[in-house]
Amino acid sequence: MPLDNCRTIKLPKITDLRGNLTFIEGENHIPFAVQRVFYLYDVPTGESRGAHAHKQLEQFLVCLSGSFDVVLDDGRASKTIHLNRPWVGLYIPPMIWAAEVNFDPGSVCLVLTSHRYDEADYYRDYDQFLAACRL
């Protein structure tokens, strides 16, 4: 799966004197029905999260607070996306190695996924991921 399939998606932002509101509708704003939601927070300075790929699962990441980088790798090339706006998310299709790094203190990362947790869907070893990319 080429890196070009990874993309940022601008979400609806409703501005009001009382504050802003952003919402996400599965299969409308993001290209899958949401089956699981989780969030990362209190990530210690210098630590990273992720560092794996999925065989079938799709993800959508939103930085709700603070900022962090997502390093994406398709087995041939890599690129880094900086997330720091709660109305912009990052779509990550299957077969992309992704790692979340450089968390600002107090950052919160919301993750929406297309499937429920299944350990068999993960590539946690980078060499195994590379071998699968060559198939």
C-alpha positions as CSV (number, residue, x, y, z in Angstrom):
1,M,0.0,0.0,0.0
2,P,1.7,3.2,-1.1
3,L,2.2,6.2,1.3
4,D,0.0,8.3,-1.0
5,N,-3.0,6.5,0.4
6,C,-2.2,8.0,3.8
7,R,-3.8,11.4,4.0
8,T,-4.9,14.1,6.3
9,I,-8.6,14.8,6.4
10,K,-10.1,18.1,7.5
11,L,-13.1,17.5,9.7
12,P,-16.2,19.8,10.1
13,K,-15.5,22.6,12.5
14,I,-18.5,24.5,13.9
15,T,-17.4,27.8,15.4
16,D,-19.5,29.4,18.1
17,L,-19.0,32.1,20.7
18,R,-19.3,29.3,23.3
19,G,-16.5,27.3,21.7
20,N,-15.8,25.0,18.7
21,L,-17.3,21.6,17.9
22,T,-15.9,19.0,15.6
23,F,-17.5,15.6,14.8
24,I,-16.6,12.5,12.9
25,E,-19.1,10.3,11.0
26,G,-17.8,6.9,10.0
27,E,-18.2,6.2,6.3
28,N,-18.8,9.9,5.7
29,H,-15.8,11.9,7.0
30,I,-13.6,8.8,7.2
31,P,-13.6,5.9,4.8
32,F,-14.7,3.1,7.2
33,A,-17.3,2.3,9.8
34,V,-15.9,2.7,13.3
35,Q,-15.5,-0.5,15.3
36,R,-13.2,0.6,18.1
37,V,-12.2,3.9,19.7
38,F,-9.2,4.5,22.0
39,Y,-6.9,7.3,23.0
40,L,-3.3,7.8,24.1
41,Y,-2.4,10.3,26.8
42,D,0.2,11.0,29.4
43,V,2.9,9.7,27.0
44,P,6.2,10.5,28.8
45,T,8.6,12.9,27.0
46,G,10.8,11.0,24.6
47,E,8.6,7.9,24.4
48,S,6.8,6.7,21.3
49,R,3.6,4.7,20.6
50,G,2.6,2.5,17.8
51,A,5.6,1.2,15.8
52,H,3.6,-1.5,14.1
53,A,1.5,-2.2,11.0
54,H,-1.9,-3.8,10.4
55,K,-2.8,-6.4,7.8
56,Q,-6.4,-5.3,7.4
57,L,-7.3,-2.7,10.0
58,E,-7.7,1.0,9.0
59,Q,-7.0,3.8,11.4
60,F,-7.8,7.5,11.8
61,L,-5.8,9.5,14.3
62,V,-6.7,12.9,15.6
63,C,-4.6,15.1,18.0
64,L,-7.2,16.4,20.4
65,S,-4.7,18.4,22.5
66,G,-1.0,19.2,22.1
67,S,0.9,17.8,19.2
68,F,2.9,14.8,18.0
69,D,4.4,13.4,14.8
70,V,3.3,10.2,13.0
71,V,6.1,8.4,11.1
72,L,4.7,6.4,8.2
73,D,6.5,3.7,6.2
74,D,5.2,1.5,3.4
75,G,8.3,-0.6,3.1
76,R,9.8,1.5,0.3
77,A,9.6,5.1,1.6
78,S,8.7,7.0,4.7
79,K,7.3,10.4,5.6
80,T,6.3,12.2,8.8
81,I,3.0,14.0,9.4
82,H,2.7,16.5,12.2
83,L,-0.7,16.5,13.9
84,N,-1.7,19.5,16.1
85,R,-5.2,20.5,15.2
86,P,-8.3,18.7,16.6
87,W,-10.2,19.3,13.3
88,V,-7.6,17.5,11.2
89,G,-7.0,13.8,11.3
90,L,-4.7,11.3,9.6
91,Y,-6.1,8.3,7.7
92,I,-3.8,5.3,7.8
93,P,-4.8,2.3,5.5
94,P,-3.6,-1.3,6.1
95,M,0.0,-2.3,5.5
96,I,1.5,1.0,6.6
97,W,4.1,0.9,9.5
98,A,3.2,3.8,11.8
99,A,4.8,5.2,14.9
100,E,3.6,8.2,17.0
101,V,6.6,10.2,18.3
102,N,7.6,13.6,19.7
103,F,4.6,14.0,21.9
104,D,4.2,17.4,23.6
105,P,3.4,17.2,27.3
106,G,-0.4,16.9,27.7
107,S,-1.0,15.6,24.2
108,V,-4.0,13.4,23.6
109,C,-4.3,11.2,20.5
110,L,-7.7,9.8,19.5
111,V,-7.7,6.7,17.4
112,L,-10.7,5.3,15.5
113,T,-10.3,1.9,13.9
114,S,-12.2,-0.2,11.3
115,H,-12.0,-3.4,13.3
116,R,-12.0,-4.5,16.9
117,Y,-8.7,-5.5,18.5
118,D,-7.2,-8.7,17.0
119,E,-3.5,-9.5,17.8
120,A,-3.3,-11.6,14.6
121,D,-3.8,-8.5,12.5
122,Y,-0.6,-6.9,13.7
123,Y,3.0,-6.8,12.3
124,R,5.0,-5.9,15.3
125,D,8.4,-7.0,13.8
126,Y,9.6,-4.6,11.1
127,D,11.5,-7.3,9.2
128,Q,8.3,-9.4,9.0
129,F,6.4,-6.4,7.8
130,L,9.0,-5.8,5.1
131,A,8.8,-9.4,4.0
132,A,5.0,-9.1,3.7
133,C,5.4,-6.0,1.6
134,R,7.5,-7.9,-0.9
135,L,4.8,-10.6,-1.5
